[in-house]
Amino acid sequence: MAKDMSYEGLNARKTEIMQAAIGVDYNAFELPGIGFDYERMMREAGYPMEKMREIQRSHAVGDTPLIELRNPPRLARRYAPAGKGARIFLKDEACNISGSFKARRASISLYQAKEKGYKGVICATSGNYGAAVASQAAMQGLKCIIVQECYDSKASGQPEIIEKARKCEALGAEVLQLSVGPELFYEVLMMLEDTGYFNASLYSAFGVGGVETLAGSWAISSRTALAATPTWWSAPTPAAATSPVPPGA
């Protein structure tokens, strides 16, 4: 019997489609009312912090440099009271393999896809995340479809988004450009069901966990460069920080 491919019919199957495409039953983490047990999902479905750092290091992600800016503090001290004026540091995430911090998210999602035996990945994105997914898919030997929401209701495309398609295609991805809205949701659901590919969403336990390594990275970089830990960092000292670490992480 043919499947109902109307918007309503496909939407009625969204829960089973999404579960098959990511291997996580989100219903298991729902709380009464509109609540969601995010912490439990991350514990049970995600990876431990050190495992994520290991995954990222092996896929050209992380270990980005911590750079001290000289001119802004110098200017601030010129006008600030004596003894005032902070040191300012920049964590250069453009040094990740795809050119942005989104590589942290993509690296964990694509690792999960490969580990679970998916043949390819699909993700909806407007730009940098698509390039990150495409680069990690190329490294993992996975097929990749990037769906861009780039056109408005008048079919006018946003140049900065359209331009990102070239980067994705150069990395081996197939790119589908659509308008923002129900059309995008329908097309992504349909392709996930048709291909059996992994849903490399920004907001899965894997995508979210991947970017959480950035906080620890700041802490380790600061400890190495300044012999001090940021005051906001309250997590236990990572094992990796007990031995010399380059000013990056």
C-alpha positions, 0 to 999 in steps of 0.5 A: 500500500502506497504511503500517504505523501500529503503534508498531513500524512507525512507529518503524522509519521514524523515521530517514527521518521525522526526516531529512525533518523537519529536513534533517539526516542525523544518521547522517553524524555518528555515530562508532564505538561510541556517539560523536557528532561534535557539533562537526562537526555544528554546523560543517556543519549550523548557522549561524556565530555572527554570522549567528545574531545577525543572525537573532535581532536581526531577529526580536525576540530578543537584545539583552537588558539587563544589569542590575546588582543593588544589594541583594545585593552591599550585603548581602554587603559588610556581612559580608565582609572589607574590600575583598571582595564582588562586583558581581552582574549579571543578564541579563534574558532575559525581555525576549525576544519570548516572555518567555524565553531559549528564544526564542534557540533557536526563532528559529534553528530557525524561520528554518531552517524558513522558508528550507527551504520548510517550511509549518509546524513541530512541537515537543514541549515542556513550556512556555516553548519552545512559546511561543517556537516559537509566537511565531516561527512567527507572525512567520515566517508558518508553521503551528505544532503544539505537543505538550505532555507534561503528564499523568502516569500518573494523567492529572493535569496539571501546572498550570504546563505546562497554563497555557502552552497558553493562551499558545501558542494565543494566538500562533496555535498548535494545542496537543495535550496528552499524557502523558509517554512512548511516546505522545508520541514516537509522536504526534510522529513520526506528525504529522511524517510526515503533515504534512511539517512541520519538526521544531523540536526543542530539540536540533537544530543550530539549536536548540542554536546559537541558545542559544549566542549567549547566551555572546557576548551576556554578553561583549559586554554586559560589555565595554560596561558594565564595559570588561572581558571576562569571564574565562571568555570565550576566543572571538575578539573579535566584530566587532560589539564593536569599535563601540559596542554598547548594554548588551544584545546 
